[in-house]
Amino acid sequence: MDIFYYWFPPVAWMGIIFYMSSQRSISLTSHVTTDFVTFKTLHMIEYAFLFFLFYRAFQSSKYIKDNISVLCAFFMTMFYSLTDEFHQLYIATRQGRLRDVLFDVVGILIMYVIIKKIRLIQKLL
């Protein structure tokens, strides 16, 4: 039951990302800059959350130490980011770009810093 509890959320979130990546490209405003900032922020958020879910899943294993779980979560999230951009190459009106992977990495790193700060605070309490 623990496997389902910890591993279903990242798998479900990957399904949501896949579904959203399968949709046609849209514009929210008539301003290119506003759309760019909005969608790149969403990239960072969705992959920060995926990193958190993977981190949580790897942390649940009694066989994986903290530093290794961070690395595993990072590489799993990065791999999915790359496959998502590859997937978008085959969707009309979408483009797979390595630039988007860089935005995903920024989201991952922000979440990593947040996790480390929270863990530090928990140790102090």
VOBAZA-888536 format. One line per field, with one value per residue (C-alpha): residue number from 0; x, y, z; residue in three letters. Coordinates in nm, 4 decimals, always signed. Example, Ala and Ser with C-alpha at 12.3 -4.5 7.8 and 13.67 -1.06 7.14 Angstrom:
i <- (0 1)
u <- (+1.2300 +1.3670)
v <- (-0.4500 -0.1060)
w <- (+0.7800 +0.7140)
aa <- (Ala Ser)
END
This chain:
i <- (0 1 2 3 4 5 6 7 8 9 10 11 12 13 14 15 16 17 18 19 20 21 22 23 24 25 26 27 28 29 30 31 32 33 34 35 36 37 38 39 40 41 42 43 44 45 46 47 48 49 50 51 52 53 54 55 56 57 58 59 60 61 62 63 64 65 66 67 68 69 70 71 72 73 74 75 76 77 78 79 80 81 82 83 84 85 86 87 88 89 90 91 92 93 94 95 96 97 98 99 100 101 102 103 104 105 106 107 108 109 110 111 112 113 114 115 116 117 118 119 120 121 122 123 124)
u <- (+0.0000 +0.2906 +0.4162 +0.0823 +0.0677 +0.4102 +0.4449 +0.0951 +0.1200 +0.4303 +0.2939 -0.0427 +0.1302 +0.3344 +0.0048 -0.1321 +0.1824 +0.1573 -0.2076 -0.1332 +0.1588 -0.0716 -0.2981 -0.2681 -0.0646 -0.2673 -0.2152 -0.3476 -0.2942 -0.1952 +0.1394 +0.4113 +0.6201 +0.3327 +0.2548 +0.6223 +0.6626 +0.3345 +0.4057 +0.7683 +0.6577 +0.4091 +0.6930 +0.8941 +0.5990 +0.4904 +0.8426 +0.9172 +0.6083 +0.7114 +1.0547 +0.8891 +0.6679 +0.9638 +1.1701 +0.8874 +0.8593 +1.2325 +1.2440 +0.9829 +1.2316 +1.4286 +1.7066 +1.7801 +1.9663 +1.8686 +2.1414 +2.0702 +1.6959 +1.7646 +1.9773 +1.7260 +1.4416 +1.6478 +1.7383 +1.3880 +1.2387 +1.5020 +1.4456 +1.0724 +1.1283 +1.3408 +1.0869 +0.8074 +0.9903 +1.0548 +0.6834 +0.5934 +0.7894 +0.5034 +0.2165 +0.0763 +0.1345 +0.3814 +0.7590 +0.9986 +1.2759 +1.5779 +1.5173 +1.2054 +1.4142 +1.6299 +1.3204 +1.2235 +1.5678 +1.5208 +1.1918 +1.3644 +1.6419 +1.3960 +1.2076 +1.5352 +1.6221 +1.2743 +1.3041 +1.6488 +1.5254 +1.2250 +1.4421 +1.6846 +1.4006 +1.2644 +1.6055 +1.6186 +1.2777)
v <- (+0.0000 +0.2387 +0.1980 +0.3183 +0.6033 +0.7372 +0.6472 +0.7109 +1.0932 +1.1401 +0.8994 +1.0793 +1.4194 +1.2928 +1.1906 +1.5405 +1.6948 +1.4578 +1.5517 +1.9250 +1.8834 +1.7090 +2.0128 +2.2744 +2.5818 +2.8807 +3.2491 +3.4042 +3.7637 +3.9592 +4.0370 +3.7893 +3.8781 +3.8228 +3.4834 +3.3857 +3.4741 +3.3046 +2.9775 +2.9566 +3.0158 +2.7321 +2.5127 +2.5842 +2.5167 +2.1904 +2.0459 +2.1779 +1.9898 +1.6754 +1.6930 +1.7226 +1.4195 +1.2107 +1.3248 +1.2249 +0.8845 +0.8146 +0.9348 +0.6720 +0.3954 +0.2717 +0.1665 +0.5096 +0.7772 +1.1450 +1.2606 +0.9740 +1.0422 +1.4029 +1.2842 +1.0192 +1.2715 +1.5222 +1.2764 +1.1303 +1.4775 +1.5844 +1.2701 +1.3301 +1.6926 +1.5808 +1.3201 +1.5767 +1.8158 +1.5294 +1.4426 +1.8027 +1.7746 +1.5578 +1.7822 +2.0323 +2.3943 +2.2799 +2.2871 +2.0837 +2.3110 +2.2577 +2.6075 +2.4745 +2.2041 +2.4819 +2.6466 +2.3078 +2.2806 +2.6240 +2.5004 +2.1870 +2.3900 +2.6283 +2.3320 +2.1781 +2.4990 +2.5084 +2.1453 +2.2077 +2.5179 +2.3305 +2.0382 +2.2786 +2.4474 +2.1066 +2.0106 +2.3329 +2.2748)
w <- (+0.0000 +0.0717 -0.2842 -0.4197 -0.1673 -0.2573 -0.6251 -0.7610 -0.7230 -0.9431 -1.2039 -1.2026 -1.2294 -1.5265 -1.6880 -1.6347 -1.7846 -2.0821 -2.1348 -2.1157 -2.3573 -2.6021 -2.6291 -2.8998 -2.8195 -2.7009 -2.6286 -2.3122 -2.4167 -2.7234 -2.5582 -2.6515 -2.3467 -2.1043 -2.2583 -2.2502 -1.8816 -1.7893 -1.9674 -1.8552 -1.4959 -1.5369 -1.6662 -1.3531 -1.1229 -1.2837 -1.2775 -0.9285 -0.8139 -1.0044 -0.8409 -0.4986 -0.5690 -0.6858 -0.3877 -0.1540 -0.3229 -0.3054 +0.0561 +0.1439 +0.0672 +0.3637 +0.1251 -0.0262 +0.1690 +0.1560 -0.0837 -0.3213 -0.3145 -0.4193 -0.7113 -0.8138 -0.8025 -1.0005 -1.2757 -1.3005 -1.3310 -1.5849 -1.7889 -1.7956 -1.8943 -2.1895 -2.2982 -2.2693 -2.5021 -2.7443 -2.7299 -2.8176 -3.1436 -3.2711 -3.1602 -3.4102 -3.2967 -3.0269 -3.0284 -2.8236 -2.7024 -2.4822 -2.3509 -2.1798 -2.0131 -1.8676 -1.7205 -1.5769 -1.4149 -1.2573 -1.1085 -0.9786 -0.8184 -0.6547 -0.5059 -0.3895 -0.2024 -0.0471 +0.0673 +0.2162 +0.4042 +0.5426 +0.6537 +0.8220 +1.0091 +1.1162 +1.2577 +1.4570 +1.6153)
aa <- (Met Asp Ile Phe Tyr Tyr Trp Phe Pro Pro Val Ala Trp Met Gly Ile Ile Phe Tyr Met Ser Ser Gln Arg Ser Ile Ser Leu Thr Ser His Val Thr Thr Asp Phe Val Thr Phe Lys Thr Leu His Met Ile Glu Tyr Ala Phe Leu Phe Phe Leu Phe Tyr Arg Ala Phe Gln Ser Ser Lys Tyr Ile Lys Asp Asn Ile Ser Val Leu Cys Ala Phe Phe Met Thr Met Phe Tyr Ser Leu Thr Asp Glu Phe His Gln Leu Tyr Ile Ala Thr Arg Gln Gly Arg Leu Arg Asp Val Leu Phe Asp Val Val Gly Ile Leu Ile Met Tyr Val Ile Ile Lys Lys Ile Arg Leu Ile Gln Lys Leu Leu)
END
